[in-house]
Amino acid sequence: MWGLYSIKENKILEKSYQDWITNGTKDVNYKIDAAYSISFRAMVQYRTGNVYRQRPTKRILFRWYWKGDNDKWIPYSEEHSTIIERALVTNRAEVEIDVEGEKYDLNLLEMTQCHSSSSIKIRPILRVGPPLAQQVLVINDNEETSVVLHIDQSFPKYWTLPCKSVSKVPLNFKTSSLGKEIGRMMNSTIFKAGHGGLGTLCGKDPKGFELTSIHIIQNPTMWSNYMYQKGKVMSSFNSKKNDEFRYYMADHPFATPSIDNTCNEVYLFHGNKDSAIEMMCNDGFGISFRNAVISGFGGLYFAENSSTANMYAACSFCNSDQCSCSDKYQEEAEFSLLLCRVILGNVYTDTKFSHSEYDRRTKSPTTGMGYHSIMGIPPAPHLPRELIVTNHSSVYPEFLIRYKRKAEPQVIELSKKTVLGINHSSSSSEEEKEVHEDHEEPQEEGVGLE
């Protein structure tokens, strides 16, 4: 379990470390206070006078940034970066900093900053640095301790690096292994029983989906937020609460790939209007989640079947999820789906699922019962399963898929290599990507905040 030194100690230690590097390889000990010393050669801390009681020490370089009016990333001061980092590793959702007498509130879940006296202007913030330590010892004001799990926040191997700003990277879905796999997933997860007249093509259930484009959504701020949430879910993961889910899934696995069974992380589809999807790609599901709660839906809905998400996708001509265009236009219309990473965590398995029960948001198992999500299994076998997530930070929309509904099944060439899911990664040299927009580097300029 790892803990952070104080701001004052960090400054002393960093200066001492640089002196040690400059003076050569001689092992020099530097006292933290009257009780402890650090050996930079061995990278250990030990009680002064007792070298046999040692604790490992790490030197981690990180920096926090905020986005200015010109869309440039501006660094916080070293002192403010340390304050924010300390809040992050001690599992605080918010932290306040003082910049020349002006106070700013930072939300580490939303990864945003606003002035304490006004929330009108909200700015994105960004952490640049190595992954956090695996475990951090948290000591609160009452001297009580708890362990929060932090995980590797490295980007997926098939992302285009460096990744400093939001970008949509085109993926060649006809030739790349990743593109072929997504195309196969879109067509192999169509629910055979249909959807009661929704998401149709000329009044009939589509038999296939013809892809027109795929983009990888690379959003470093949202990714950091998502991986931080994953660490929080993993620290509160309860295997007993997942017994029913695990037993059920052994005989009824998801149609989409699993990513990490230690927190029930899976790929799931989400359909919506193009304007909402664009917002989700840029800012995540925060606004969508709040709208869902206000509308009484109780959370964000996801599906393992592409055809289920297709029910909520809007036509490119009439912008309606219940398209009434002529047959000619329906055959040429394009629709959008998101293929998302979703952290289900502790899953409440509802085998008598009905929308009305959760629309009212009464007695939800995710409220005060330790569950992070709900798997709805309708009693009727001709209805598909749905997943409800009640924390928008548990979702990362990774792939934006554009497609047409087709009356005939689509033949998708099987990829030679599986990229998505457990124990699979992508080699960037084998993935053919088209030209994408430039990534911007954080700027080392600017001192004031707004």
N, C-alpha and C positions, 0 to 999 in steps of 0.2 A: 504494500500500500504506500502510495506516494503523497507527499505534502509539499506545499510551496513555502520557501523562505519569505520573510517579510521584504518589503520594498527596500528598506535600509540595508538588510543583510544581503540582498541580491546585488546592490550597488557595490558593497564592500567586496563581496566574493568575486564579481566580474572583474573589478580592478585588480584584485589579487591574482586572479587567473591569468589576466593579460600580462602582469608582471612576471608570473612564473613562466609563461610561454617565451617572453622576451629574454629572460635570464638563462635559458637553456633547459636541460633535462633534469637538473638537480631537484630532488623531491623536497618540497617545502610545505610545512604545515601552517595553516592560518586559523587563528581562533575566531569562532563565531561570537562566543561570549565566554564567561568564566567557566562554563561547563563542557563545551564541545569544541572540537577542532575538525578541520577537513584536510585530507591528503589529496592533492590534485593528481598525483601520479597514479594512485590506486583508485581514485574517485570514490572515496569512502568517507563517512563522517564517524567520528568515534568520541566517546566521552574522554575528556582531557585526563590523562594519567592512566587510562585503561584502554590500550590499543586492541585488546582482545574482544571488546564489545563494539563491533563495527556495523554501520548501516551503509548500503550503497547510495551513491549520489549521482544525479544526472545534471548536465548542463544543457538546457533546452532554449533555443533561440526562437522567438515568435514576435509578431508585430500585428497590431490591430489598425484598421483603416476605416475611414468614413468617406462617403461619396459626396463630392462637392457639386456646385451648380453646373460646372462644365463637364460633368460625368467622369471626372478624374478621381482616382482613389488617393486620399490624403491621409498620411499617417498620424495617429495619435502620438503624443509625447511618450517617452519611455516610461514615465511615471504612470500615465493614464493607461498605457497598454498593460502594465503589470497589475493595476487595479482591476481591469476588465478580465484579465486572465485568471486572477485569483478568484473572482466571482464565478467564472466558468467552471473551474475545477472543484469548487466547493458547492456546486449544484444549485447556484442561485439563478433564478429566472430573470432578475432585473438587477441593475446596479446604477448608481448615480455618480457622476463625476463633476468636478468643479473646474471650469476653465476660465481663469482670470475673473472670478466672481460670478460667472454665468453657470447655472446648473443644468445638466443634461441627463435625461433618463435613457438608459440603454436596455432594450429587451433582448435577452440572449436566446430566447426561443424563436422570436420573429426575426432576429438579427437586424434590429432597427434602432435608430436614435431619434429623439425629439427633445426640444427644449422643455424643461420642467414646467414652465408656466404656460406652454401652449403645445398642443399636439397636432397643430394644423400641418406643419412641415415635418414630414417623417423621412429620414434618410436611411439608406441601407448601410450596414457595417459589414466588415470582412475580417476574418482572421487568416493570416498567412504564417505558416510555420509547420514543423513536423507534427505527426500525430501525438495526441495527449498520452500520458502514461496509462497503462492498462487499468490500474486501480488507484484511487485517490482517497486518502483518509480525510474525512470531513469532521471537523470539531466545531460544534455550534456554541452559542453563548452560554449554554448550560453545561459545557464541558462534556456533552454526550457525543458519542462517535457513531458514525455510520459509514458504509462503504458504497461508493458510487462507481459503477463500471464505465470506463471510457475506452473507446475502440479506435482502431486505425481509420482515419478519415481520408485515406488515399482515394483518388478518383478511380473509376473503373478503367481497366487497361485499354479498352477500345475507345476511350475518349481522346480527343485531340488536345494535346498539351502545348504550351501552358494554357491553363484555364483560369483567367482572372475576371472575366465578365460573362454575362449571360449571352449565350450564342446557340443557334440552331444549326447543327452540323448535318448537311445532307448525307444520307447513307445510300449507297448503291444496292437497292433491294433485289436486283436481278443477278448480280454476280458475287456479292460478299456473303460469307457464311452467316453473319449476323442478320443480314437482310432476308436471306432465304428462310432462316429460322423464324423470324417474325411473320413472314408471309405464310409459312406453314401453320404457325400458331393461330393466325387470324382465321384460317379456313378449316383447321382440324377441331376447333372448339365451338363450331356452330351447333347450337342446341337443336337436336333433331325434331323435337316435338313442336317447334314453332313458338310464337309469342303472342298468339291471340290477335293478330291483325295489326300489330305495331312493328315499326321498322321494316315495312314491306316494300316490294318492288312491283308496281302496277297491281297492287292488291294481293300479292302472293309473297310468302316468305322467301327471301333470297337463299339460293343454294350455295353461293360462293361470294367472295369479296376479291375484287381486282385492285391490287395496290397501285397507286399513282405516285406516291412519294413517302419516304420515311425520313424524319429528322431526329437526331439525338439531341435532347435538351441538356445543355451543359450550363448549369446555374450553380456556381461555387458557394454562394451564400445559402441557397436553399439546401444544397448538399451537406454543408457543415451543420445546419440546423437539423436535418434529417438524421445524420449519423450521431449527433448528440442525443437526439430523442431515442435512437436505437440503444445507446448505452444506458439510458434511464430505464427503458423497458426491460432490458436484459438484467438490470440490477433488481428489478421487482418481479422477475419471471417466476412463476410458481407452477411446478410440474403437476401438483395435485389438482390445481384448477383446470389443467389441460387434459386430465385423464379421459374424460368423455370425448373431447375433440380428437385426441390421439387415437383412441380405439375406433372411432367412426372413420377417421381418415385412412386408417390401415386398410379398410375395405372399399373406401370411396375417395381415392386421392384426387387432388386438384387436377384440372385439365391443363393448367398453366404451370410453369416450372417453380419449384421451391428454391429459395436463395439461401436461407439460413434457418435451420430447424431449432436453433437455440433461442430464437425469439419469434418463431413462426413468420418469417419474412418470405413473401411470395410475390410473383408478378400477377397483377390483375388489371382488367380493362375498366375504363371509365369513358362514358359518352356524354356529350353536352353540346351546346351551341358553340360556334366558332369563336365568338367574342369571349365567352367564359373560358374556353380552352386556352386562348391567347393569354388571358389574365393568369391562368394557372401556370403556364410555362414561365412567365416572368416573375410572378409573386407567390406561387404556391397555392394551396387550397384554403388559405386563411379566410379570405372574403367569401369564398364559396361555402366554407364551413359555417360561417356566421349567418349567411343567408339561409342555409339549410336548417339551422337551429331556429331562426326567426320564423321560417315557414312551417316549423313543427315537424320536420323530418327526422330530427334527433341525431343527425350525423351524416357522414359522407358514404355513399353507396358505391360498391365495386362489384365486378362480376368476373368469374373465371371463363365465361363464354363470351366470345366476341359478339355474338348475335344478341345477347342480352344488353350489352352496352350500346349496340347499334340501335336499339329501340329509342335511345335518348339523343342520338346524333341528329344534327339539323342539316337539312338540304341546302346545298350551296346556292340554289336559285331562290327558294321561298323562305329560307332561314327558319323553317319550322321542323320540329321533330315528328310531326304528323303531316308529311308532305302530301299536298293535294295537286301537285303539278300534273300536267298531261303525261301520258305514257312516254312520249318522246323525250321530254325533259327529265323524267325520272331515270331513264336509262343512261343519261349523260351526267346526272347530278353526282357531285362528290360529297363525301362525308368525312368527318374527323373523329378519331378515337385516340385516347391516351393509353399507352401501356405503362403502368406505374409499378414501382416498388412499393409494397405496402407492408408495414410492420403490424401484424395482428396481435402479437404478445399473448397475454392470457385470453383465450377465446371462449366466450360463452356460446355453447351449442344449443340452439333453439330448434327442436325437431317439429314444432308446431307453429312455424313462423307465419306471421301475417303483417303486412305493412301497417295496418291500422294500430297495432299494439305499440309500435315504436314511433309512429307519427305523433302519438299523444305524449311521448316521452315520460310516461308514468312508470315508476318502478323499473327503470332501465338497469340492467346488471352492470353497466359500466359506471354507474353512479354509486360509489360507496361500497361496492362489492369486490373490487380488486381486478375487474376485467378491463381489457383494453379495447376489445372489439366483440362483435356478435356475428356468428355465422347462422344465417336464416335458412332453414331447410323446410320448405313448404310440405304439408302432409300429402298433397297430391303429387304423384311422380312425374306428371307432365309439366311441372313448373320448375324453373332453374333455381339453384342456390344463389344467395346474395350475401355479401359481406358488408357490415356497417362498422366504420371506424369513427371514433368520437374525438380524436385529436388530430388536427390537420397536419401537425408536424410528423406524423407517422406515415406520410405519403410523399413519395418523390415521383413526379411525372417524368419519366425518362425518355420515352419515345412518342413522337407525334406522328400518327399514321393517317394518311389520306387515301381514300379508296372509293370504288364504285360498287354498288349492289349488282349482283349478277344472278340470272335465272338458272344458270348451270354451274355445277361444281368447278372450281378452279384447280388446275394441275400446277403444283408448286414443286420444283426440283428440290430434292432433299439435299441439305448441306452436308458436306463430308465431316464437318466438325461442329459439335454443339458448343455454343458460346454462353448462353444464359443458363442460370440455375446453379445448383450446388456443385462445387468442385470443378467448375468450368470457368475459364477466362479466355480473353481474346488476345491474339497476337496482332498488334497494330500493323505489322508489316504485311500481313495477309489480307487485311481489310481494305478494300478499295474505297476511298472517300473522295467526294468531289470537292471543289473549291468552296471554302466557307469564309465567313467574315473574320477579320483579324481580332485577336484578343488584346485587350489593353493592359498595360502594366501599371501597377500602383505607382503614383507619382510622389516623389520625395519633396513636395513643396506645399506651401500653405500652412498657416499656423492657427488661424481662427476657425471657430465653429459657428454655425447658425442655429 
